[in-house]
């Protein structure tokens, strides 16, 4: 009778055949996955963040941008353009993928920080505001100029009021048409 060798890792001398994994081949994949995860995290978990575009990529200007954000008590995450476009395309924010063309970043206030309009105005010297995400809605700059308040309940109430006025006017027009 022939004795079989045990390749379970517990028997002395047992050396089970396992595929060799190289650390260096999987590092790029892990970094890319991490960046996609970070973008999805910002889109999903942060109720408020600002989407900015930087005008210059040189080191001196980037240092000024970082210092300004640090002084303003703001966190930021620089986006990789191709990963950001692919992630936005696969999310509910598909219409906003056109905003990503140059150096773009998510900027959000640090926890327990009161956000003042003055801080955001100071950022306009070094960054360009593209949009604001508030309560799972992304507002462009033109939409922000129209809104009086960013309160969700107030915005829904205004929309409801608009629909009521629209329906009343539509019913009056329909009655005028049918009465003739």
N, C-alpha and C positions, 0 to 999 in steps of 0.2 A: 504494500500500500504506500502510495506517494503522499507525503505530507505537503499541504498547501501553505504558502506563505501568507501571513495576514498583513494586509495593507490598510490597517485602520488607524495607525498612528499611536496606538497604545503599546504594541509589542516592540521590544528592543530590536533594533535593526530594521524595523519597518519603515519604509520610505515611500509613501504613496505618491503616485504620479499626479501632480497638480499643474494646471497651466501657469506659466510664468507671466507675471504682470510687470510691466515696466512703468515706473513712476512718471517718467518724463513724457510718455505718450498720452497719459490721461490728464495732465496738468492744464493744458489749453482747454480741454472740454470742461473741466471743473470750474475754471475761471469764467468761461463763457456762461455756464449754467448759473454760477453765482451772480453774475451781472444781470441776467434775465430775471432771476429770483428777486434781486434788489429792486428792479424796475417794477415788477409786479407787486412787490411789497409796498412801495411808495404809492402806487395807484390804488391799492386795495385798503391799506390800513390808515393812511393819513387822511384825515377829514379836511385838512386845510394845507395846501401848499401852493407855491407860486412857481410858474414855469417861465424861466428866464432864458434869454439868449445873450451870449457874450459876444462882443464885437471883435475881439482880437485874441489870437492864440499865443502871442509871444510871452516869454517868461516874466518880463517886467510888469506887463499889464495883468497877468494872472495873479501875481503876488499882491497887487493892489486890490483885486477882486476878493481874494481870500481874506485879506486884512479887513476889508470893509464888512464882509459877512461875519467875521469873528467879532468885530466891534459891535455889530448890530444884534448879537446873540442869535444868529440864525445857523441852522444846519443846511448843508447842501450835498447834492450828489450829482456829479458830472455824468452825463449819459453818453454811452457809445451810440453813435448815430444809427448804424445798421441794426444793432440789437434793439434799440428803442423803437425804430420803425416797425420791425417784425413783431415786437411785443404789443405795440399799440394797434397794429393791424389785426391781431388775434384777440383783442379785447373789445369792450363795449365803447372804447374811445377811438374808434376807427377814423372818425372824421378829423381828428386832431393830429394825425400822423404827418400832415403837410407842414406842421409847425417846425418839424425837426429837419434842419438843413445845415447848421453849423454847430458850434459849441453850445450845447443846451444843457440846462441843469434844473433839477428840482430843488427848490429852496423852501424850507419850512421853519417855523419858530421852534426854539428849544422848549422842552416842557417847562411849565410854570413861568413862562415869559409873556409879559403883556406886549402885544404887537401894536405899535403905534404907526400912524400914517407917515410920520416924519422919517422913520427908519426906511420905509419903502421908497420914499421920495429920494433919500440919499443914495439908494441903490441905483436909481435911474441914471446917475452919473457914469456908472461903470457897466451896468447891465440893461438890457431891454426886456421889459415885461411882455410876455406873449399871452399868457392866460392865468387864471386862478381856478384851483379846484376847491370847491366848498360843498360839503355834504353830498358827495358822489355826483356832483355836477361840475362840469368845466365851463367857466365863463370866459369868453374872449374879451378883449379890451373894449370893443364896441358895445358888447352886452353890458359891461360894467358901467359904462357911461349912461346907459338908459335906466338901469336899476336904481331905485331910491334906497333900497335896503337889501342886504344879503341874507336876511332872515328867511328861512324856508317857509314857515307858516304864512308870513306876510306875502311872499311871492306867490304861493298857491292861492291865497285869498284874492290877490290882484288878478290872477289868471281866471279864477272863477267869476269874478266881477266882469271881466272882459267878455267871457262867454255869455253871461246873462244879458249884457247890453247888446251883444251881437245877435243873439236869438230874438230879442225883442224887436230890434230893427229889421231883422229878416222876416219876422212874422208880420210886421206892419207893411213891408213891401209886398208880401204875398197877398195880404188882404186887399191892398190897393189894386193889384193886378187882377184878382178874381172879381172884384166889384165892378170893374169896367166892362 
